[in-house]
Amino acid sequence: MAKIFFESLSSFLSRFCSRFCSRFCSRFCSRFCYTLLLKFFSRLLSRFCSRFCSWFCSRLFSRFLQEKDSVQQAVQQLLGVL
């Protein structure tokens, strides 16, 4: 029963962290890109910034979800030690 609980907990945490980190990354990246490019270009680039940052951050943190199994294995090994 503990195994099922920790597997679902690690799955939830990995999904939550991936979404949260992706959103945070995207917001930070968009603001940085927009501020940087606004000095040189028009406001039309803000759309480019937000789209690029959303794509980049989702790709970056989707790998974390793909490695969910390794997180679950680590939790199981930790439980085995305890």
Sequence and secondary structure as in RCSB ss.txt:
>XXXX:A:sequence
MAKIFFESLSSFLSRFCSRFCSRFCSRFCSRFCYTLLLKFFSRLLSRFCSRFCSWFCSRLFSRFLQEKDSVQQAV
QQLLGVL
>XXXX:A:secstr
 HHHHHHHHHHHHHHHHHHHHHHHHHHHHHHHHHHHHHTTS TTHHHHHHHHHHHHHHHHHHHHHHTHHHHHHHH
HHHHHH 
